Amino acid sequence: MSEKGKLLVISGPSGAGKSTVVFKAIEGRSDVCFSTSVTTRSPRPGEVDGREYFFIDFKRFHEMVENDELLEHAEYVTNCYGTPRAYVEQRLNEGMNVVLDIEVLGARQVRKKMPGAVLIFIAPPSLIELERRLRGRGTDTEEAILGRLTRARQEYQEANFYDYLIINDDVEKAAKQLGAIIEAEHCRFADWADWLRSN
Amino acid sequence: MSEKGKLLVISGPSGAGKSTVVFKAIEGRSDVCFSTSVTTRSPRPGEVDGREYFFIDFKRFHEMVENDELLEHAEYVTNCYGTPRAYVEQRLNEGMNVVLDIEVLGARQVRKKMPGAVLIFIAPPSLIELERRLRGRGTDTEEAILGRLTRARQEYQEANFYDYLIINDDVEKAAKQLGAIIEAEHCRFADWADWLRSN
């Protein structure tokens, strides 16, 4: 009896602490990995094809979109990004839980293409706290901070199709909740119904 | 912000180790309790009304059925049993997670009346192992053992509406999975959608 991995889609506003929570939750676990995206942008010094990204040209990117080879994709002014379906499915079949850190729009595409995906939204304890964290980072202009807050409010309205919400008021607690979600999802009755009936 | 408890419906064949798993999982937790059933049978020496059971007469039982005051009920040849809705809802509103240890037929009734209930089936690693455990207990006749095995096979076919399956091949692991399910279910997006939107 082999067990497939779960596709874990993680979203949430910039400043919610998504990466910190995910890294804390998967610390010391060998059954969780991040997905590797395709991108049309050029590799930066030190970036390795197939590690940070799969670097591809626009022609190949659009071919992948046409052939439904991407679980989700986003096209920006200068570059395109996407999640390669074959890569993700291979890791899942190997039993790996695969993490996708993507925006709400991309998550909506994944939900349609992979009904078994688990959608998790990580939110800060409040928008006031989010603003405090964004200012504390000191990396954004005033305009960028206000833009991120508007974006967060918008995502809160759009995120109603997610399965889980983790409120990151304490990283340890949030990481524990993420770990519990992964464990619980591996007990989904539907995944074991055939096993049970043939038992 | 107060958080309601979850109604946890636990089923599984006799000999699967349900009680052991549940007791191990809730050890030291003050946020999980068992429900108290109503019954028409007489109290045994030492049993206290409202502790082991709420002891009621047939007239009151049938009134409760008529008035939809029971989340599920079963009528046997000599006695009737049921889960009182008001009692369960009161505990849930207090923030307690309430455990119901009931059969598959009862669970189907609960699913209809409490859509938010979490249905968990606990199974032994195999029917061969179940038979071994039942014989090991030495409490059942040969006929009873065969009856229990037939009943288990039947429940496996009927249980397809459960949310989770825990395979009890190791009590520690099974208890950990039950704990994870409780934790994960408290992160259900739907339960927090209003909070998020008003945040």
Contacts between the chains, C-beta under 8 A, distances in Angstrom:
chain1	res1	chain2	res2	distance
A	119	B	189	7.9
A	121	B	189	6.5
A	121	B	196	7.9
A	123	B	196	6.2
A	123	B	199	7.4
A	126	B	199	5.6
A	127	B	199	6.1
A	156	B	196	5.1
A	156	B	197	5.9
A	156	B	199	6.9
A	157	B	197	6.7
A	159	B	189	7.4
A	159	B	196	7.3
A	160	B	189	7.5
A	160	B	193	6.0
A	162	B	189	4.5
A	163	B	188	7.4
A	163	B	189	5.8
A	164	B	184	7.0
A	164	B	187	4.5
A	164	B	188	6.5
A	164	B	189	5.6
A	165	B	187	6.0
A	165	B	188	7.6
A	165	B	189	4.7
A	165	B	191	8.0
A	165	B	192	4.4
A	165	B	193	7.8
A	165	B	196	6.4
A	166	B	187	5.8
A	167	B	192	7.5
A	176	B	183	7.3
A	177	B	183	6.1
A	177	B	184	7.4
A	177	B	187	5.4
A	179	B	180	7.5
A	180	B	179	7.5
A	180	B	180	4.1
A	180	B	181	7.8
A	180	B	183	3.7
A	180	B	184	4.8
A	180	B	187	7.7
A	181	B	180	7.8
A	181	B	183	7.9
A	181	B	184	4.5
A	181	B	187	6.3
A	183	B	176	7.3
A	183	B	177	6.1
A	183	B	180	3.7
A	183	B	181	7.9
A	183	B	184	7.5
A	184	B	164	7.0
A	184	B	177	7.4
A	184	B	180	4.8
A	184	B	181	4.5
A	184	B	183	7.5
A	184	B	184	3.6
A	184	B	185	7.4
A	185	B	184	7.4
A	187	B	120	8.0
A	187	B	164	4.4
A	187	B	165	5.9
A	187	B	166	5.8
A	187	B	177	5.4
A	187	B	180	7.8
A	187	B	181	6.3
A	188	B	163	7.4
A	188	B	164	6.5
A	188	B	165	7.6
A	189	B	119	7.8
A	189	B	121	6.5
A	189	B	159	7.4
A	189	B	160	7.5
A	189	B	162	4.4
A	189	B	163	5.8
A	189	B	164	5.6
A	189	B	165	4.7
A	191	B	165	8.0
A	192	B	165	4.4
A	192	B	167	7.4
A	193	B	160	6.0
A	193	B	165	7.9
A	196	B	121	7.9
A	196	B	123	6.2
A	196	B	156	5.1
A	196	B	159	7.2
A	196	B	165	6.4
A	197	B	156	5.9
A	197	B	157	6.7
A	199	B	123	7.3
A	199	B	126	5.6
A	199	B	127	6.1
A	199	B	156	6.8
